[in-house]
Amino acid sequence: MSCTLAQTPIHDWHAAHGARMVDFAGWAMPVQYGSIVAEHQATRRAVGLFDISHMGRIRFDGPGSARFLDRLVTRRVSDLAPGQVVYSLVTNEAGGILDDVLVYRLLDAAGNDYHLLVVNASNREKIIAWLDSHHDATSDDCRYADLTHDWAMVAVQGPRALELVQPLCDVDLAAMPYYSAAEALIARHGGVVSRTGYTGEDGVELIVGAAAVLPLWERLLAAGQPLGAQPAGLGARDTLRLEAAMPLYGHELDEQTDPFQAGLAFAVNLDKEFPGRDALIALRQDKSRPRRIGLEIAGRRPAREGYVLLSGGQAVGRVTSGTFSPTLERPIALGYASPGLAVPGTELQVDLRGQAAAAHVVKMPFYRRAKS
C-alpha cells in the first residue's frame, strides 16, 4: 500500500491491532480487524466503534454562512435551528449528484453560530473546489475552512452505544433527537456529538481534536468491553449500511444520477434556488429513467457491483452494491432498473458471472431496527 496515503490519528493503533488496511479514497483505512461478520453482529447486538476520520469536515463562520450554503445544497439551511442536522445533496447544473452531505448548525460556547459540512472522503477536494467556484468573498459574508486533518471523527453505533458514551459526555444523549448535534465535553475534551450514523442503528458520531481521539478511542474500547463493544472496519460499515439501504457515493450515487432516480426526493427542496434546480424540475417529469431498487437473491451467492439484471433474458438494469446479509442470512443488493420493473414483488434474474440467479425486488430498507 502506498506510503503517500493519508492517515487518521488512529492509524498506528489500527495497524498494531491487526487491522487489514486498504486504500480508501486516498486514506489508509481499516477494512476489518478479524471477521467482518463478527464486527457487523457486534454493532447490531451491542456496539461497534468506527474510525471515520477520513470524512471531510468543513466549518463555515460568519453571518452569511446559511445563505451561502442555501445557494449550494438542495435543502434549506437557513431554516435549521441551532443543534439541527440535515441530510442534503450537492448537485451540478445538470441535476447530477456531486455528493451527499450532512449540514450541522451549531452554537459555540460563546453563543456564536456556525455551520459544519460533513462530506464524503472521496469528494472532499471536489466539494471544496465547488465552494470556491461559487463563493464571493466580498458579498457572501462568510468564510470556510477545511478542518479534516485538524479534527477526527469516531462513530459509536449499536443498541448500547449511548450507554457507552454517556459517562464520557456532558450532554444528555437520550434527550437529543435523531439528527441533532451539540458542542460537548467528550472525555474532558471539547468537541461535537451528533445523533447520526450510517449503520441503521442507534448511536452517535463524535468529533474531537486530532490529538484527543486516540485516548478517546482506547477509553471507549476499554469501557465498552463488558458491553460487547468491538472496533469495526469499513467492511462491516458497508454490510450494515447496505442492510439499511443507505446509498454509497460512487456506487448508488454519482454525477450522472439525479436524486429522483436514487430515491432521494425527500432531500430536495425545489422551492429554493441551487445549482441544478431547473434541470431537476424537468427531470422530475421524466418517468423513463432507471430507478434505485432493493433486491433479494435466491441461493447464497451475493451479487457484486456491475452485475447485470435480467428480465426475460434481456438486460434491464445493474447491481450497484451487493453482499450476503449477516442479519438476514441471504444475499441482498441495491441496483438500478427500468421504472416498470422497480416495483416490489417484481421477479428478475441476476447474472452471477454466467449463471442466472432468481431475484425479486423488495421494499427498502432490508433491515429496520426495533424502536426502543
TORZA-896792 format. One record per residue (C-alpha): residue number from 1; residue in three letters; y, z, x. Coordinates in nm, 3 decimals, padded with zeros to 5 digits. Example, Ala and Ser with C-alpha at 12.3 -4.5 7.8 and 13.67 -1.06 7.14 Angstrom:
2
(atom 1 'ALA' (-00.450 00.780 01.230))
(atom 2 'SER' (-00.106 00.714 01.367))
% end
This chain:
372
(atom 1 'MET' (00.000 00.000 00.000))
(atom 2 'SER' (00.341 -00.095 00.136))
(atom 3 'CYS' (00.540 00.182 00.307))
(atom 4 'THR' (00.854 00.032 00.157))
(atom 5 'LEU' (00.769 00.165 -00.188))
(atom 6 'ALA' (01.000 00.428 -00.332))
(atom 7 'GLN' (00.855 00.777 -00.353))
(atom 8 'THR' (00.918 01.053 -00.603))
(atom 9 'PRO' (00.989 01.405 -00.473))
(atom 10 'ILE' (00.631 01.498 -00.574))
(atom 11 'HIS' (00.472 01.209 -00.383))
(atom 12 'ASP' (00.327 01.416 -00.100))
(atom 13 'TRP' (00.172 01.663 -00.347))
(atom 14 'HIS' (00.002 01.374 -00.529))
(atom 15 'ALA' (-00.137 01.234 -00.203))
(atom 16 'ALA' (-00.252 01.577 -00.082))
(atom 17 'HIS' (-00.437 01.640 -00.407))
(atom 18 'GLY' (-00.643 01.324 -00.404))
(atom 19 'ALA' (-00.442 01.104 -00.636))
(atom 20 'ARG' (-00.511 00.733 -00.618))
(atom 21 'MET' (-00.169 00.588 -00.553))
(atom 22 'VAL' (-00.061 00.245 -00.672))
(atom 23 'ASP' (00.246 00.025 -00.659))
(atom 24 'PHE' (00.412 00.059 -00.996))
(atom 25 'ALA' (00.746 -00.118 -01.032))
(atom 26 'GLY' (00.817 -00.066 -00.663))
(atom 27 'TRP' (00.722 00.303 -00.667))
(atom 28 'ALA' (00.416 00.471 -00.516))
(atom 29 'MET' (00.276 00.643 -00.824))
(atom 30 'PRO' (-00.045 00.835 -00.903))
(atom 31 'VAL' (-00.272 00.639 -01.136))
(atom 32 'GLN' (-00.537 00.914 -01.152))
(atom 33 'TYR' (-00.644 01.230 -00.971))
(atom 34 'GLY' (-01.008 01.223 -01.082))
(atom 35 'SER' (-01.115 01.097 -01.422))
(atom 36 'ILE' (-00.865 00.915 -01.645))
(atom 37 'VAL' (-01.069 01.025 -01.946))
(atom 38 'ALA' (-01.053 01.393 -01.841))
(atom 39 'GLU' (-00.676 01.369 -01.791))
(atom 40 'HIS' (-00.644 01.196 -02.127))
(atom 41 'GLN' (-00.851 01.460 -02.306))
(atom 42 'ALA' (-00.664 01.745 -02.137))
(atom 43 'THR' (-00.342 01.605 -02.282))
(atom 44 'ARG' (-00.488 01.562 -02.631))
(atom 45 'ARG' (-00.652 01.907 -02.634))
(atom 46 'ALA' (-00.430 02.124 -02.410))
(atom 47 'VAL' (-00.154 01.996 -02.183))
(atom 48 'GLY' (-00.103 01.720 -01.929))
(atom 49 'LEU' (00.167 01.705 -01.662))
(atom 50 'PHE' (00.306 01.366 -01.567))
(atom 51 'ASP' (00.542 01.284 -01.282))
(atom 52 'ILE' (00.775 01.028 -01.441))
(atom 53 'SER' (01.049 01.047 -01.181))
(atom 54 'HIS' (01.028 00.669 -01.139))
(atom 55 'MET' (01.200 00.623 -01.475))
(atom 56 'GLY' (01.565 00.524 -01.434))
(atom 57 'ARG' (01.833 00.778 -01.527))
(atom 58 'ILE' (02.192 00.658 -01.564))
(atom 59 'ARG' (02.470 00.901 -01.658))
(atom 60 'PHE' (02.787 00.800 -01.845))
(atom 61 'ASP' (03.107 01.006 -01.841))
(atom 62 'GLY' (03.446 00.951 -01.996))
(atom 63 'PRO' (03.589 00.925 -02.348))
(atom 64 'GLY' (03.488 00.560 -02.379))
(atom 65 'SER' (03.120 00.611 -02.298))
(atom 66 'ALA' (02.991 00.598 -02.656))
(atom 67 'ARG' (03.199 00.289 -02.735))
(atom 68 'PHE' (03.074 00.115 -02.421))
(atom 69 'LEU' (02.710 00.193 -02.499))
(atom 70 'ASP' (02.764 00.092 -02.861))
(atom 71 'ARG' (02.857 -00.255 -02.737))
(atom 72 'LEU' (02.535 -00.291 -02.541))
(atom 73 'VAL' (02.247 -00.130 -02.728))
(atom 74 'THR' (02.101 -00.211 -03.068))
(atom 75 'ARG' (02.160 00.130 -03.232))
(atom 76 'ARG' (02.488 00.310 -03.286))
(atom 77 'VAL' (02.554 00.561 -03.009))
(atom 78 'SER' (02.891 00.682 -03.139))
(atom 79 'ASP' (02.713 00.842 -03.438))
(atom 80 'LEU' (02.499 01.067 -03.220))
(atom 81 'ALA' (02.565 01.439 -03.247))
(atom 82 'PRO' (02.552 01.648 -02.929))
(atom 83 'GLY' (02.188 01.707 -02.847))
(atom 84 'GLN' (02.056 01.397 -03.023))
(atom 85 'VAL' (01.834 01.139 -02.855))
(atom 86 'VAL' (01.776 00.791 -02.994))
(atom 87 'TYR' (01.528 00.516 -02.909))
(atom 88 'SER' (01.711 00.185 -02.876))
(atom 89 'LEU' (01.684 -00.159 -02.724))
(atom 90 'VAL' (01.894 -00.367 -02.489))
(atom 91 'THR' (01.883 -00.732 -02.590))
(atom 92 'ASN' (02.004 -01.053 -02.429))
(atom 93 'GLU' (02.221 -01.310 -02.608))
(atom 94 'ALA' (01.909 -01.482 -02.749))
(atom 95 'GLY' (01.782 -01.157 -02.900))
(atom 96 'GLY' (01.507 -01.109 -02.640))
(atom 97 'ILE' (01.436 -00.755 -02.524))
(atom 98 'LEU' (01.580 -00.667 -02.182))
(atom 99 'ASP' (01.449 -00.311 -02.207))
(atom 100 'ASP' (01.363 -00.031 -02.445))
(atom 101 'VAL' (01.559 00.283 -02.364))
(atom 102 'LEU' (01.638 00.636 -02.469))
(atom 103 'VAL' (02.003 00.735 -02.515))
(atom 104 'TYR' (02.089 01.106 -02.492))
(atom 105 'ARG' (02.418 01.265 -02.596))
(atom 106 'LEU' (02.463 01.596 -02.412))
(atom 107 'LEU' (02.718 01.868 -02.353))
(atom 108 'ASP' (02.753 02.025 -02.012))
(atom 109 'ALA' (02.819 02.395 -01.953))
(atom 110 'ALA' (03.195 02.339 -01.975))
(atom 111 'GLY' (03.158 02.163 -02.312))
(atom 112 'ASN' (03.216 01.816 -02.171))
(atom 113 'ASP' (03.046 01.532 -02.350))
(atom 114 'TYR' (02.830 01.282 -02.158))
(atom 115 'HIS' (02.551 01.035 -02.223))
(atom 116 'LEU' (02.230 00.965 -02.040))
(atom 117 'LEU' (02.038 00.639 -02.050))
(atom 118 'VAL' (01.669 00.656 -01.953))
(atom 119 'VAL' (01.532 00.312 -01.872))
(atom 120 'ASN' (01.201 00.168 -01.755))
(atom 121 'ALA' (01.149 00.174 -01.377))
(atom 122 'SER' (01.076 -00.198 -01.371))
(atom 123 'ASN' (01.406 -00.275 -01.543))
(atom 124 'ARG' (01.645 -00.028 -01.379))
(atom 125 'GLU' (01.817 -00.275 -01.147))
(atom 126 'LYS' (01.835 -00.538 -01.420))
(atom 127 'ILE' (01.995 -00.295 -01.665))
(atom 128 'ILE' (02.248 -00.173 -01.410))
(atom 129 'ALA' (02.343 -00.536 -01.340))
(atom 130 'TRP' (02.373 -00.588 -01.719))
(atom 131 'LEU' (02.602 -00.286 -01.744))
(atom 132 'ASP' (02.811 -00.413 -01.453))
(atom 133 'SER' (02.848 -00.756 -01.611))
(atom 134 'HIS' (02.978 -00.608 -01.938))
(atom 135 'HIS' (03.188 -00.323 -01.801))
(atom 136 'ASP' (03.567 -00.350 -01.781))
(atom 137 'ALA' (03.685 -00.070 -01.555))
(atom 138 'THR' (04.043 -00.096 -01.684))
(atom 139 'SER' (03.971 -00.077 -02.057))
(atom 140 'ASP' (03.631 00.082 -02.115))
(atom 141 'ASP' (03.747 00.431 -02.011))
(atom 142 'CYS' (03.403 00.533 -01.889))
(atom 143 'ARG' (03.218 00.547 -01.562))
(atom 144 'TYR' (02.847 00.550 -01.496))
(atom 145 'ALA' (02.621 00.641 -01.208))
(atom 146 'ASP' (02.256 00.577 -01.128))
(atom 147 'LEU' (02.110 00.923 -01.063))
(atom 148 'THR' (01.746 00.817 -01.045))
(atom 149 'HIS' (01.699 00.934 -00.687))
(atom 150 'ASP' (01.909 01.250 -00.729))
(atom 151 'TRP' (01.713 01.381 -01.026))
(atom 152 'ALA' (01.344 01.399 -01.101))
(atom 153 'MET' (01.158 01.394 -01.432))
(atom 154 'VAL' (00.836 01.554 -01.549))
(atom 155 'ALA' (00.664 01.507 -01.886))
(atom 156 'VAL' (00.469 01.805 -02.020))
(atom 157 'GLN' (00.263 01.681 -02.314))
(atom 158 'GLY' (-00.003 01.824 -02.543))
(atom 159 'PRO' (-00.057 02.084 -02.813))
(atom 160 'ARG' (00.000 02.370 -02.565))
(atom 161 'ALA' (00.299 02.215 -02.389))
(atom 162 'LEU' (00.565 02.435 -02.546))
(atom 163 'GLU' (00.356 02.745 -02.479))
(atom 164 'LEU' (00.351 02.649 -02.111))
(atom 165 'VAL' (00.717 02.552 -02.068))
(atom 166 'GLN' (00.891 02.811 -02.288))
(atom 167 'PRO' (00.866 03.106 -02.043))
(atom 168 'LEU' (01.045 02.893 -01.780))
(atom 169 'CYS' (01.318 02.762 -02.007))
(atom 170 'ASP' (01.617 02.943 -02.162))
(atom 171 'VAL' (01.633 02.713 -02.468))
(atom 172 'ASP' (01.424 02.783 -02.780))
(atom 173 'LEU' (01.196 02.479 -02.764))
(atom 174 'ALA' (01.033 02.538 -03.102))
(atom 175 'ALA' (01.377 02.522 -03.265))
(atom 176 'MET' (01.453 02.183 -03.109))
(atom 177 'PRO' (01.379 01.889 -03.342))
(atom 178 'TYR' (01.183 01.587 -03.222))
(atom 179 'TYR' (01.416 01.356 -03.030))
(atom 180 'SER' (01.666 01.622 -02.932))
(atom 181 'ALA' (01.782 01.739 -02.589))
(atom 182 'ALA' (01.987 02.010 -02.426))
(atom 183 'GLU' (02.104 02.127 -02.090))
(atom 184 'ALA' (01.893 02.426 -01.991))
(atom 185 'LEU' (01.795 02.656 -01.712))
(atom 186 'ILE' (01.445 02.547 -01.615))
(atom 187 'ALA' (01.277 02.783 -01.370))
(atom 188 'ARG' (01.631 02.902 -01.291))
(atom 189 'HIS' (01.749 02.551 -01.206))
(atom 190 'GLY' (02.000 02.362 -01.416))
(atom 191 'GLY' (01.852 02.061 -01.589))
(atom 192 'VAL' (01.787 01.885 -01.918))
(atom 193 'VAL' (01.500 01.944 -02.157))
(atom 194 'SER' (01.417 01.695 -02.432))
(atom 195 'ARG' (01.164 01.694 -02.715))
(atom 196 'THR' (01.048 01.344 -02.628))
(atom 197 'GLY' (00.736 01.184 -02.487))
(atom 198 'TYR' (00.516 00.877 -02.457))
(atom 199 'THR' (00.172 01.010 -02.543))
(atom 200 'GLY' (00.168 01.069 -02.919))
(atom 201 'GLU' (00.151 01.444 -02.855))
(atom 202 'ASP' (00.399 01.725 -02.893))
(atom 203 'GLY' (00.578 01.820 -02.575))
(atom 204 'VAL' (00.887 01.798 -02.364))
(atom 205 'GLU' (01.035 01.598 -02.080))
(atom 206 'LEU' (01.219 01.789 -01.809))
(atom 207 'ILE' (01.493 01.654 -01.583))
(atom 208 'VAL' (01.586 01.863 -01.278))
(atom 209 'GLY' (01.738 01.802 -00.938))
(atom 210 'ALA' (01.509 01.628 -00.691))
(atom 211 'ALA' (01.489 01.935 -00.467))
(atom 212 'ALA' (01.382 02.158 -00.757))
(atom 213 'VAL' (01.100 01.952 -00.901))
(atom 214 'LEU' (00.813 02.027 -00.662))
(atom 215 'PRO' (00.836 02.407 -00.707))
(atom 216 'LEU' (00.863 02.349 -01.083))
(atom 217 'TRP' (00.558 02.119 -01.081))
(atom 218 'GLU' (00.348 02.372 -00.888))
(atom 219 'ARG' (00.465 02.659 -01.107))
(atom 220 'LEU' (00.378 02.469 -01.426))
(atom 221 'LEU' (00.032 02.385 -01.293))
(atom 222 'ALA' (-00.036 02.744 -01.187))
(atom 223 'ALA' (00.082 02.886 -01.518))
(atom 224 'GLY' (-00.100 02.614 -01.707))
(atom 225 'GLN' (-00.439 02.666 -01.550))
(atom 226 'PRO' (-00.555 02.922 -01.811))
(atom 227 'LEU' (-00.435 02.685 -02.084))
(atom 228 'GLY' (-00.636 02.390 -01.953))
(atom 229 'ALA' (-00.340 02.204 -01.801))
(atom 230 'GLN' (-00.409 01.913 -01.568))
(atom 231 'PRO' (-00.194 01.673 -01.371))
(atom 232 'ALA' (-00.230 01.329 -01.524))
(atom 233 'GLY' (-00.155 00.989 -01.380))
(atom 234 'LEU' (-00.039 00.654 -01.509))
(atom 235 'GLY' (-00.394 00.566 -01.619))
(atom 236 'ALA' (-00.407 00.843 -01.877))
(atom 237 'ARG' (-00.046 00.781 -01.973))
(atom 238 'ASP' (-00.145 00.424 -02.060))
(atom 239 'THR' (-00.450 00.514 -02.270))
(atom 240 'LEU' (-00.251 00.784 -02.451))
(atom 241 'ARG' (00.043 00.556 -02.534))
(atom 242 'LEU' (-00.194 00.281 -02.640))
(atom 243 'GLU' (-00.371 00.510 -02.890))
(atom 244 'ALA' (-00.023 00.596 -03.021))
(atom 245 'ALA' (00.053 00.218 -03.036))
(atom 246 'MET' (00.368 00.262 -02.830))
(atom 247 'PRO' (00.476 -00.067 -02.673))
(atom 248 'LEU' (00.497 -00.102 -02.296))
(atom 249 'TYR' (00.759 -00.319 -02.134))
(atom 250 'GLY' (00.602 -00.615 -01.955))
(atom 251 'HIS' (00.308 -00.611 -02.195))
(atom 252 'GLU' (00.421 -00.588 -02.559))
(atom 253 'LEU' (00.792 -00.634 -02.477))
(atom 254 'ASP' (00.976 -00.890 -02.265))
(atom 255 'GLU' (01.282 -01.112 -02.270))
(atom 256 'GLN' (01.105 -01.378 -02.479))
(atom 257 'THR' (01.010 -01.129 -02.751))
(atom 258 'ASP' (01.254 -01.005 -03.012))
(atom 259 'PRO' (01.250 -00.667 -03.187))
(atom 260 'PHE' (01.128 -00.801 -03.523))
(atom 261 'GLN' (00.820 -00.958 -03.369))
(atom 262 'ALA' (00.748 -00.637 -03.185))
(atom 263 'GLY' (00.766 -00.423 -03.499))
(atom 264 'LEU' (01.083 -00.252 -03.379))
(atom 265 'ALA' (01.321 -00.344 -03.661))
(atom 266 'PHE' (01.391 00.029 -03.707))
(atom 267 'ALA' (01.564 00.026 -03.367))
(atom 268 'VAL' (01.813 -00.249 -03.458))
(atom 269 'ASN' (02.140 -00.197 -03.642))
(atom 270 'LEU' (02.278 -00.538 -03.737))
(atom 271 'ASP' (02.591 -00.382 -03.888))
(atom 272 'LYS' (02.746 -00.346 -03.544))
(atom 273 'GLU' (02.817 -00.578 -03.251))
(atom 274 'PHE' (02.587 -00.603 -02.946))
(atom 275 'PRO' (02.457 -00.891 -02.732))
(atom 276 'GLY' (02.203 -01.090 -02.929))
(atom 277 'ARG' (02.312 -00.964 -03.272))
(atom 278 'ASP' (02.390 -01.310 -03.411))
(atom 279 'ALA' (02.064 -01.451 -03.275))
(atom 280 'LEU' (01.869 -01.165 -03.433))
(atom 281 'ILE' (02.033 -01.222 -03.773))
(atom 282 'ALA' (01.896 -01.576 -03.761))
(atom 283 'LEU' (01.557 -01.473 -03.619))
(atom 284 'ARG' (01.511 -01.215 -03.893))
(atom 285 'GLN' (01.478 -01.501 -04.142))
(atom 286 'ASP' (01.216 -01.683 -03.932))
(atom 287 'LYS' (00.876 -01.569 -04.059))
(atom 288 'SER' (00.676 -01.813 -03.846))
(atom 289 'ARG' (00.673 -01.630 -03.511))
(atom 290 'PRO' (00.378 -01.417 -03.390))
(atom 291 'ARG' (00.378 -01.050 -03.483))
(atom 292 'ARG' (00.255 -00.747 -03.289))
(atom 293 'ILE' (-00.077 -00.620 -03.419))
(atom 294 'GLY' (-00.330 -00.346 -03.355))
(atom 295 'LEU' (-00.698 -00.436 -03.316))
(atom 296 'GLU' (-01.026 -00.253 -03.320))
(atom 297 'ILE' (-01.303 -00.441 -03.144))
(atom 298 'ALA' (-01.678 -00.426 -03.204))
(atom 299 'GLY' (-01.904 -00.304 -02.924))
(atom 300 'ARG' (-01.789 -00.114 -02.618))
(atom 301 'ARG' (-01.624 -00.381 -02.401))
(atom 302 'PRO' (-01.245 -00.347 -02.403))
(atom 303 'ALA' (-01.018 -00.648 -02.420))
(atom 304 'ARG' (-00.757 -00.688 -02.147))
(atom 305 'GLU' (-00.412 -00.837 -02.126))
(atom 306 'GLY' (-00.417 -01.213 -02.175))
(atom 307 'TYR' (-00.749 -01.236 -02.358))
(atom 308 'VAL' (-00.734 -01.493 -02.638))
(atom 309 'LEU' (-00.760 -01.406 -03.008))
(atom 310 'LEU' (-00.962 -01.650 -03.219))
(atom 311 'SER' (-00.996 -01.733 -03.588))
(atom 312 'GLY' (-01.248 -01.996 -03.693))
(atom 313 'GLY' (-01.285 -02.092 -03.329))
(atom 314 'GLN' (-00.913 -02.162 -03.288))
(atom 315 'ALA' (-00.676 -01.967 -03.064))
(atom 316 'VAL' (-00.434 -01.771 -03.286))
(atom 317 'GLY' (-00.289 -01.512 -03.050))
(atom 318 'ARG' (-00.336 -01.300 -02.741))
(atom 319 'VAL' (-00.406 -00.947 -02.632))
(atom 320 'THR' (-00.120 -00.767 -02.453))
(atom 321 'SER' (-00.292 -00.431 -02.380))
(atom 322 'GLY' (-00.643 -00.301 -02.431))
(atom 323 'THR' (-00.862 -00.006 -02.348))
(atom 324 'PHE' (-01.166 00.189 -02.454))
(atom 325 'SER' (-01.010 00.472 -02.653))
(atom 326 'PRO' (-01.125 00.811 -02.523))
(atom 327 'THR' (-01.027 00.974 -02.852))
(atom 328 'LEU' (-01.169 00.719 -03.096))
(atom 329 'GLU' (-01.459 00.617 -02.869))
(atom 330 'ARG' (-01.424 00.247 -02.937))
(atom 331 'PRO' (-01.222 -00.043 -02.792))
(atom 332 'ILE' (-00.867 -00.083 -02.919))
(atom 333 'ALA' (-00.599 -00.333 -02.830))
(atom 334 'LEU' (-00.245 -00.445 -02.900))
(atom 335 'GLY' (-00.155 -00.809 -02.921))
(atom 336 'TYR' (00.037 -01.081 -03.098))
(atom 337 'ALA' (-00.100 -01.308 -03.370))
(atom 338 'SER' (00.024 -01.556 -03.626))
(atom 339 'PRO' (00.206 -01.380 -03.913))
(atom 340 'GLY' (-00.055 -01.480 -04.170))
(atom 341 'LEU' (-00.322 -01.308 -03.962))
(atom 342 'ALA' (-00.120 -00.996 -03.877))
(atom 343 'VAL' (-00.238 -00.815 -04.187))
(atom 344 'PRO' (-00.458 -00.503 -04.167))
(atom 345 'GLY' (-00.816 -00.592 -04.254))
(atom 346 'THR' (-00.797 -00.947 -04.117))
(atom 347 'GLU' (-01.113 -01.043 -03.930))
(atom 348 'LEU' (-01.062 -01.208 -03.589))
(atom 349 'GLN' (-01.254 -01.252 -03.265))
(atom 350 'VAL' (-01.156 -01.173 -02.908))
(atom 351 'ASP' (-01.270 -01.398 -02.627))
(atom 352 'LEU' (-01.412 -01.147 -02.376))
(atom 353 'ARG' (-01.443 -01.389 -02.086))
(atom 354 'GLY' (-01.661 -01.634 -02.270))
(atom 355 'GLN' (-01.817 -01.401 -02.524))
(atom 356 'ALA' (-01.658 -01.378 -02.867))
(atom 357 'ALA' (-01.646 -01.022 -02.998))
(atom 358 'ALA' (-01.567 -00.937 -03.358))
(atom 359 'ALA' (-01.235 -00.760 -03.413))
(atom 360 'HIS' (-01.021 -00.667 -03.707))
(atom 361 'VAL' (-00.654 -00.596 -03.750))
(atom 362 'VAL' (-00.574 -00.232 -03.824))
(atom 363 'LYS' (-00.267 -00.036 -03.921))
(atom 364 'MET' (-00.087 00.126 -03.628))
(atom 365 'PRO' (-00.089 00.379 -03.470))
(atom 366 'PHE' (-00.457 00.413 -03.386))
(atom 367 'TYR' (-00.411 00.788 -03.334))
(atom 368 'ARG' (-00.171 01.028 -03.502))
(atom 369 'ARG' (-00.167 01.394 -03.403))
(atom 370 'ALA' (-00.208 01.657 -03.668))
(atom 371 'LYS' (00.121 01.825 -03.758))
(atom 372 'SER' (00.131 02.195 -03.684))
% end
